[in-house]
Amino acid sequence: MNTIGLFGVLAGSAVAIAFFLSSFFLGLKRREDPQNLWLGLILLAIGLRVGKSIFYFLLNDMAPFGLALGFLGLASIGPLVWMMVRHASGFRLENSWNFVIPVLGSVVCYIVSPSPWETYLYESATILMSIYLGFSWWYLVNSDKSIYNSWNRRILIMATGVLVALAYQHFADSMMDYAWGAIVAAVFLYWVFIQSFRFGVFPKGIAVTLPEQIVNQVRDAFENQKLFKEQGMNLQQFATKLEVPSYLVTRSVKQLYDRSFPETLNHFRVEEIKQMLLDPKKEHLKIESLAYDVGFVSPSAFYAAFKKYTGQTPTTYQKEASLLSA
């Protein structure tokens, strides 16, 4: 893969991240705060603009369509950021004039492609974006400091970084220079993605309701079928036997026993061997032999697990249990 091809992959990944974040803010997050409408649309617009380079250079047959979408995204970034920093709670009719140029310009861009007018349109949209971002910075800096230090500032930093990268493309003398502009814009998308985790945008945990049938299957497999007694049993084998996805097995085990899958395996094996150690019919059997019977693959693994769950060695446990029952 050549350098430009690698850059295309990196830029494409950044576009995917932008679309993912956009759908997240327009979907789940919008329910928490209506202002997230603007944030989701900003990320969508940036994704369209960065994606324009992929359309233009990798999908030549769709270049006019890609150019039109790219212009729509580029010309919309500034107005959307302006709406966001002004804390507009939703789209209103009086705000619609801000999006006349993006819509009409994208139509014109599609019609005239291919022609030098494309360059003029994109340069004009970049200037328009810089004006909107300039006013947005002025408004944000002169607003309440708690607002200035909020998530909005991170988005404005991203949009400004993207603006610088896109402006650089207008002065690019070669394909490689143009590709570098796309990469710098992509870096800011990666940065805001990382910031979204640090800023607590994503929930730390999402409650998942497990199907009762699957939970019961897992319980039956441990408590009645005793699949843990099969030597070498692991999560994938366990899930295959139950014909249940492994991640659902893991979640079911956690819900049922509040342990990880390996810990649950060993817990049941130790409980099984504790009963064997107290069975008079098995007194003549070696303890290591009993360990293999309940699924342990080595004596060392067995002794470590037994010590962990009982705090004793098997021999000590057996002697103390015998004294108590005498």
C-alpha positions in Angstrom: 0.0 0.0 0.0 1.4 3.4 -1.0 1.5 6.5 1.3 -1.6 8.1 -0.3 -3.5 4.8 0.0 -2.6 4.6 3.7 -3.7 8.2 4.2 -7.0 7.3 2.5 -7.5 4.4 5.0 -6.7 6.7 8.0 -9.0 9.4 6.7 -11.7 6.9 6.0 -11.5 5.6 9.6 -11.8 9.1 10.9 -14.9 9.7 8.7 -16.4 6.5 10.2 -15.7 7.8 13.7 -17.4 11.1 12.8 -20.5 9.4 11.6 -20.6 7.1 14.6 -20.3 10.1 17.0 -22.9 12.0 15.0 -25.4 9.1 15.2 -24.7 8.8 18.9 -25.4 12.5 19.6 -28.4 12.7 17.3 -29.8 9.5 18.9 -29.1 8.6 22.5 -27.6 11.9 23.6 -30.2 14.1 22.1 -32.7 12.8 24.6 -30.5 14.1 27.4 -30.0 17.6 25.9 -31.7 19.0 22.8 -28.6 21.0 22.1 -26.8 17.8 21.1 -28.7 18.2 17.8 -26.1 20.8 16.7 -23.2 18.7 18.0 -24.3 15.7 16.0 -24.8 17.7 12.9 -21.4 19.3 13.2 -19.7 15.9 13.3 -21.8 14.8 10.4 -20.8 17.9 8.4 -17.1 17.4 9.2 -17.4 13.7 8.2 -19.0 14.7 4.9 -16.2 17.2 4.1 -13.3 14.9 5.0 -15.1 12.1 3.1 -15.2 14.3 0.0 -11.5 13.6 -0.5 -12.2 9.8 -0.5 -15.0 10.3 -3.1 -12.9 12.5 -5.2 -9.8 10.5 -5.4 -11.0 6.9 -4.9 -14.4 6.9 -6.5 -13.9 9.0 -9.6 -17.3 8.1 -11.1 -19.1 9.6 -8.1 -16.8 12.7 -7.9 -19.7 15.2 -8.6 -21.8 13.7 -5.9 -18.9 13.6 -3.5 -18.0 17.2 -4.2 -21.6 18.3 -3.6 -21.8 16.5 -0.3 -18.4 17.8 0.7 -19.5 21.4 0.0 -22.7 20.9 1.9 -20.6 19.6 4.9 -17.9 22.3 4.6 -20.4 25.3 4.3 -22.5 23.9 7.1 -19.8 23.5 9.8 -19.6 27.2 10.6 -23.3 27.9 11.0 -23.7 24.7 13.0 -20.9 25.6 15.4 -22.4 29.1 15.8 -25.7 27.6 16.7 -24.0 25.3 19.2 -22.1 28.0 21.1 -25.1 30.2 21.3 -26.8 27.3 23.1 -29.7 27.2 20.7 -32.1 24.5 22.0 -33.3 23.5 18.5 -33.8 24.5 14.9 -36.0 27.5 14.4 -37.2 29.1 11.2 -35.2 32.3 11.8 -32.0 30.3 11.8 -32.7 28.8 8.4 -31.0 31.6 6.4 -27.6 30.4 7.8 -28.0 27.3 5.7 -29.1 28.8 2.3 -25.5 29.0 1.0 -24.7 25.3 2.0 -27.8 24.0 0.3 -27.7 26.1 -2.9 -23.9 25.8 -3.1 -24.0 22.0 -3.0 -26.5 22.0 -5.9 -24.4 24.4 -8.0 -21.3 22.3 -7.2 -23.0 19.2 -8.5 -24.2 20.9 -11.7 -20.9 22.6 -12.6 -18.7 19.6 -11.9 -16.2 19.2 -13.3 -15.0 22.8 -13.7 -12.7 25.4 -12.1 -15.8 26.8 -10.4 -15.6 23.9 -7.9 -12.4 25.4 -6.5 -13.9 28.9 -6.1 -17.0 27.4 -4.4 -14.8 25.5 -1.9 -12.6 28.5 -1.2 -15.6 30.7 -0.6 -17.1 28.0 1.8 -13.8 27.8 3.7 -13.8 31.6 4.1 -17.4 31.5 5.3 -16.4 28.8 7.8 -13.6 30.9 9.2 -15.9 33.9 9.7 -18.4 31.8 11.6 -15.7 30.2 13.7 -14.2 33.6 14.5 -17.5 34.8 15.8 -18.0 31.6 17.7 -14.6 32.0 19.5 -15.5 35.6 20.3 -18.9 34.6 21.7 -17.5 31.6 23.7 -14.6 33.5 25.2 -16.9 36.3 26.3 -19.4 33.9 27.8 -19.5 32.4 31.2 -16.2 30.8 32.0 -17.9 27.5 32.9 -19.3 27.4 29.4 -15.9 28.3 27.9 -14.3 25.3 29.7 -17.0 22.9 28.7 -17.3 20.3 26.0 -18.2 23.1 23.5 -14.7 24.3 23.6 -13.4 21.0 22.6 -15.7 20.9 19.6 -14.7 24.4 18.6 -11.0 23.4 18.9 -11.7 20.4 16.6 -13.6 22.6 14.1 -10.8 25.1 14.1 -8.2 22.4 13.5 -10.2 21.0 10.7 -10.5 24.6 9.2 -6.7 25.0 9.2 -6.2 21.6 7.6 -8.8 22.3 4.9 -7.4 25.8 4.3 -3.9 24.2 3.8 -5.4 22.0 1.0 -6.1 25.1 -1.0 -2.4 25.9 -1.2 -1.4 22.3 -1.8 0.9 21.9 -4.9 0.8 18.2 -5.0 -1.5 15.2 -4.3 0.7 14.4 -1.3 0.2 17.8 0.2 -3.5 17.6 -0.3 -3.5 14.2 1.4 -1.6 15.7 4.4 -4.4 18.2 4.8 -7.0 15.4 5.0 -4.8 13.5 7.5 -4.5 16.6 9.8 -8.3 17.0 9.7 -8.7 13.3 10.5 -6.3 13.7 13.5 -8.7 16.2 15.0 -11.6 13.8 14.6 -9.5 11.1 16.4 -8.7 13.6 19.1 -12.3 14.5 19.8 -13.2 10.8 19.8 -10.6 10.3 22.6 -11.8 13.4 24.4 -15.4 12.0 24.4 -14.2 9.2 26.7 -12.2 11.5 28.9 -15.0 14.0 29.2 -17.5 11.3 30.1 -19.7 11.6 27.0 -20.3 7.9 26.8 -22.0 6.1 29.7 -19.7 3.9 31.7 -22.2 1.0 31.7 -25.3 0.2 29.7 -27.8 -2.1 31.4 -28.5 -5.2 29.3 -31.5 -7.3 29.9 -30.6 -10.9 29.3 -33.1 -13.4 27.9 -34.4 -15.5 30.8 -34.1 -18.7 28.7 -30.4 -18.2 28.2 -29.8 -17.4 31.9 -31.6 -20.6 32.8 -29.6 -22.6 30.2 -26.3 -21.4 31.8 -27.6 -22.2 35.3 -28.6 -25.7 34.2 -25.3 -26.3 32.5 -23.4 -25.5 35.7 -25.7 -26.9 38.4 -27.3 -29.9 36.7 -25.3 -30.9 33.6 -22.1 -30.0 35.4 -20.2 -29.2 32.2 -17.4 -27.8 34.3 -16.3 -31.3 35.0 -15.1 -31.7 31.4 -11.3 -31.2 31.3 -10.1 -28.2 29.4 -13.5 -26.7 29.3 -13.3 -23.0 28.3 -15.8 -20.3 27.4 -15.9 -21.0 23.7 -16.5 -24.7 24.2 -19.1 -24.0 26.8 -20.9 -21.5 24.6 -20.8 -24.0 21.7 -22.3 -26.8 23.7 -25.2 -24.5 24.7 -25.4 -22.9 21.2 -25.3 -19.5 22.8 -23.0 -16.6 22.0 -20.1 -16.5 24.3 -20.7 -12.9 25.4 -24.2 -13.8 26.6 -22.7 -16.7 28.5 -20.2 -14.3 30.2 -23.0 -11.9 31.1 -25.3 -14.6 32.4 -22.5 -16.1 34.6 -21.8 -12.6 36.0 -25.5 -12.1 36.7 -26.0 -15.5 38.3 -22.8 -15.9 40.3 -21.1 -12.5 40.3 -17.9 -14.0 39.0 -16.0 -14.2 35.7 -16.5 -17.4 33.7 -13.1 -19.0 34.7 -13.7 -18.1 38.4 -17.1 -19.8 38.2 -15.6 -22.9 36.6 -13.1 -23.3 39.4 -15.7 -22.4 42.1 -18.0 -25.3 41.0 -15.0 -27.7 40.6 -13.9 -26.9 44.2 -17.4 -27.3 45.6 -17.6 -30.7 43.8 -14.3 -32.0 45.1 -15.2 -30.8 48.7 -18.1 -33.2 48.6 -15.9 -36.0 47.2 -13.3 -35.5 50.0 -16.1 -36.1 52.6 -17.4 -39.2 50.8 -16.2 -42.4 52.5 -16.5 -44.3 49.3 -13.8 -42.2 47.8 -11.3 -42.3 50.7 -9.0 -44.7 48.8 -8.7 -42.4 45.8 -5.8 -40.0 45.5 -6.7 -36.3 45.8 -5.0 -35.6 42.4 -7.2 -38.2 40.8 -10.3 -36.4 42.2 -9.0 -33.2 40.8 -8.9 -34.6 37.3 -12.4 -36.0 37.7 -13.9 -32.5 38.3 -12.2 -30.9 35.4 -8.8 -29.6 36.6 -6.0 -30.1 34.0 -3.1 -30.2 36.5 -2.5 -30.7 40.2 -1.0 -27.3 40.6 -4.1 -25.6 39.1 -6.2 -27.6 41.5 -4.3 -26.9 44.6 -4.1 -23.1 43.8 -7.9 -23.0 43.2 -8.7 -25.0 46.3 -6.5 -22.8 48.5 -8.1 -19.7 47.0 -11.7 -20.7 47.7 -11.3 -22.5 51.0 -8.1 -21.0 52.5 -6.9 -24.5 53.2 -5.1 -27.4 51.6 -7.4 -30.3 50.5 -5.8 -32.6 53.2 -6.3 -30.0 56.0 -9.9 -29.5 54.9 -10.6 -33.2 54.8 -9.1 -33.7 58.3 -11.0 -30.8 59.9 -14.3 -31.9 58.3 -13.8 -35.4 59.6 -13.2 -34.1 63.2 -16.4 -32.0 63.0 -18.5 -34.9 61.9 -17.1 -37.3 64.5 
